[in-house]
Amino acid sequence: MLLQSLWDLILGYHAWLMSPFFPVLFSLSVYLAFCLPFVVLDLLSPRLAWIRTFKIQQKSHVSWTMMWSCLALSLYNHVVFLFPLTVLHWYWRPASFIAEAPGTLRLIWDVVACLLLFDFQSFIWHMLHHKVPWLYRTFHKVHHKHTTTFALTTEYSGAWETLSLGFFASVNPLLLGCHPLTEMVFYVLNIWLSVEDHCGYDLPWSTHRLVPFGLYGGAPHHDMHHLKFKSNYAPYFTHWDRLFGTLHKSSE
């Protein structure tokens, strides 16, 4: 009943959902909303020592210039590359929405499946872009400008990286036949986990602390990747790095 009420509320904005502007504005607004708390922490950390105790690289400092540089590139990619593609998609394959919401268990199952599939795709894509020097120099090096991660570095990348990872995230719900509400939940969760991965903070309530047995790497896992470059290629979970021998724990 709760999911049906939520879905009915969303369907009340049907005209807006059908707009070619919706996907880009939805993605950008969710991303910036998730970045904002960490931006506040970055601005306060030079003045408040207790905030710095949660920073993974405690001697690092995030300046306004660094933030604006990352934000500008993210806005540029959304406007110049993502928006034209959403217009083409809107023209060739208009969205359709059913009245019935998905079941709770089905939604959870599909979201987890989308997340695991995206994690595998990103691991392979990411590892190839580090193992093949041409791919790294041409496409991925931009994202590694900052060896210290902070929230706005999440989308600090070139057009190829933005589009390819966006393609994985977009196509997986279609491949798995997900309900549109499930698709939205996956997008929101995927954006949050990406931002948290790059936030630069190891907080007591961070996702990697909630998942047992070290199955989920979180911010320390990905921050170590930016620091060491040749390890921790999976964005979220640790099983692929364990299997391929590319796992580097922050304590090592």
N, C-alpha and C positions, 0 to 999 in steps of 0.2 A: 504493500500500500504506500509506503514511503517513497519507493522508487517511482511508482505510478504518479503520485502527487508531484514529485520533482519533474518528471517527464512532461506532465500536463502543463506545469508552469513554464517550462522551456518552450513547449510547442505554442504557447501564447505569443511568442515572439517569432512566429513562423516566417513573416515577411523579412525580418532581419536575418534569420537563419539562411534564407535563400539568397541573400545578397552576396555578390562577389567580394565585398569588403569584409565579411564576417570572419573567414578563416585567418586572415592576416591580423586583424584587430584582436581577435580572440587569443591567438598565439602571443602577440606582442604584449597585450595587457596582462595576461597571466604571467608571462616571463618577468615583466617589470615589477609586478606585485610581489612575486617571490624573491626578487633581488633586493627590494627595498629594505627589509629588516637587516640584511647583511651589509648593505650600504651604510645604514645608520651605525652598525657596530664598527665598521671600518673608520667612520668619521670620529667616533667617540674613543676608539681604542688608544690613540696617542695620549689622551687625557686621563683615561681610567685604566689603572693597572689590572683590575680584576677581569676586564674584558680580554686583555692581552694573554691572560693565563689560558684562555681557550683557543688562542690562535695556534695553528699547527706550526707555522714558522714565525716565532714570536718577535723576531727582530725585523720583520718586514713591515713596510708602511705603504699604504695605498693612498696615492695623491688624487686630487681632483682631475689633474691632467690625464692620469691613467684611466680614471673612470669615464671621462668624456670621450677619450679615444675609443674605448670599448663600446660605449653606447652609440657613438656616431657610426661605427662600422656595422653594428647590429641593425640600426635604423636604415642604413643604406642598403643592406642585403634584403631587408623586408620590402622596401619600396621598389627597388630597381629589379630584383630577381623574383622574390616570392609572390608579390602582388600580380605581376603579369601572368604567372603560371596559374594562380587561383582564378583569374579572369578566364583563361583558356579552359580550365577545368569546369568552371561555372557554365560556359557556353556549350561545351561538348558533352558534359555529363552532369546535368542539373541534379541537385540533391533531392532525395525523397525521404520522407519520414513517416513511419507507421505510428498508429495511435497507442499501441500497447507497449508498455515498458518491459524490459527484460526481467527475468527472475533474479533474485539476489545472488544465488549460488552461480548461475550462469554468468552474470556480470563479473563476479570475482574470478571465476575460472578463466574467462576470456581476457581480462585485464592482465592476469599473471602470465597467460600464454603469450600475449603481445609483448609483455616486458621481457620475458625470457628469450623470445625470438629476436627482439631488437638488441638485446645484450649480446647474443651470438653474432648477429650481423655486424654490429659495431666492433666487436672484438676482432673479427677477421679483417674488416675494412681498416681498422686502426693499426693492427699489426703489419699489414701490407704496406701502409703508408710510412711505417718506420723501417721496415726491412728493405724496401726498394728506395734507394737514395733519390731517384728522379721524382717519385711520388712525394717524398718528404719535402724536397726543395721546392717543387712546383706548387704543391697544394697545402700540405699540413704544417709547414714551418711557421706560417702566420699564427696559428693557434698556440705555438710554443714560444711566442715572444716573451711571455711572462713565466718565469720559473716559479714564482709564487702565485698561487691561484687566489682569486677573489671573485665574488659572485658574477660580476659583469664580464669576466673572461669566459663565461660559459659559451657565449655566442660570438666571441672574438675569433672569427675564422673567415676564410675566403668564400667566394660564391660556391665553388665546387663542394666544399665540405658542408656548407649550410644546406645546399640542395640535396646532396646524396644522403645525409643523415635524416633530413626532412622526408625524403622519399621512403626510407625504411620505416619511419614512424607512421607515414600515411598509408602505405600499402599493406602493412601487417593486419590491421583490422579488416581490410577488404579480403585478404587471403583467408582469414579465419571466420569470415561471415559474421562479424560482430554487429550488434545493435548500435545505432547512432549514439545512444546515451553511453554505452560502453566505450565507444570510440572517444567521446569527449572526456570521460573519466581517465582513460589511458593517456590521452594527450596531457591532461593536467598533471597526472602523476609523473609522467615522463619528464615534463618540464621541471617539476619540483625536484626530482631526483638529480637531474642534470645540474640545476643551480646549487643544490646542496653539495654535490660532488666537487664543485669549484669554489665553494664559499670560503675555504681556508680556515674554517673553525671546526674543532672537535667538541661539540656541545654535549651535555649529559643526555639530551633527548634525541640525538642524531640517529638516523635510521640504522646505521651499522651497529649501534649499541642495542637496538631492539630486535635484530635478527641474530639468532644464536649460532654458535659453532664457527664464527668467522666466515659465514657463507656470503655475507654482503660486505663489500669493502668500504664504501662510503667516501667521505672527504679525505681521510688519511690515505686511503688506497690511491685515489686519483692525484692528490697533491704530491705523493711520492713519485708518480709517473712524470709529472711536470719537472720534478727535481732530478730524477735519474734518467728519464727519456726511454730507456730500453727495458722497461718492465711495466706490469700492471696495465695491460692494454684494454681489458674489459671495463666498460663504464660503471657497472654496478656490482655484479656478483663476482666471486673469486674462483669459481670452479674451472673456468676455461684457462685462466692463468696458471692454476695448479696443474692442470693436465698438460699444458704446453711448457711448463717449467719457467714461466715468465713472472711468477709471483714474487714480489719484493715487499716484505712487511716493514712497516715504519720503524719497528723496534730492532731491525737487523742492521 
